[in-house]
Amino acid sequence: VVWVVSHSVDSFMTNLPSYETRLKALLVSITPLLEQFNLPITANDLQERINPQQIMGMTGEVLSAVSSLLTNIFLVMFIVIFLLLEEAHFPKKIEAANLDTRNANTFAEKTHQYLLIKTLVSLGTGFLVTLMLMLMGVDFPVLWGLIAMLMNFIPNVGSLIAAVPAVILAMIQLGFADAAWVAIGYITINVVMGNIVEPRYMGKGLGLSPLVVFLSLIIWGWLFGPVGMFLSIPLTMIVKIALEQYEDTRWMAVILSDKA
């Protein structure tokens, strides 16, 4: 995965001048259309307000941040390894402490269910996005599919953010009509996977309110950086599932949920 992203980012940065030139030509081509609606905007005015160099530069910075994110994931992987090593001895510690394991077992089952379904749905989303972009002929489809997979862990805003760079690139590379089809494809995939497939297998009561999602992004992102933003929703969901297991803390789980 790191190799694919690094190769794609390097290729994107190499082709950056070509994309800037195409974007400038695209802005020039829509100037006559604006004149038909009596809008007093010239090609130079349009390029000053929509600076192709800045737009493509920002896209390059975002892709570089994705590379850094994947590098930082190695730290998370080491933490997971130590957690798995500890998990082998954890049941014995629970028994030695004479604690009730029923709530712990329920918590583990719900956590496994959530992570498994969310990961499979995210993989499906990434695969469909990659396949769609390959068929449309958009550059770096695997990279955009990977970003769609990662951003699918962030509900509400994640899918929207993942679609923006691919739609912009499709507009530059293929034109407005194909970019519109790419946007429609993204919307269709996310509606089907997020509103039909995921709720069917996830079950009720495993959602978070939009406010909690937003605050989770800020809090976990502040703690762990970009990696924390991608892990924010799974981490918050695990906290919510844990709170549901005890009568004294269930009220906090209700506040975190998206149900009244």
Disulfide bonds with the S-S distance in Angstrom:
none
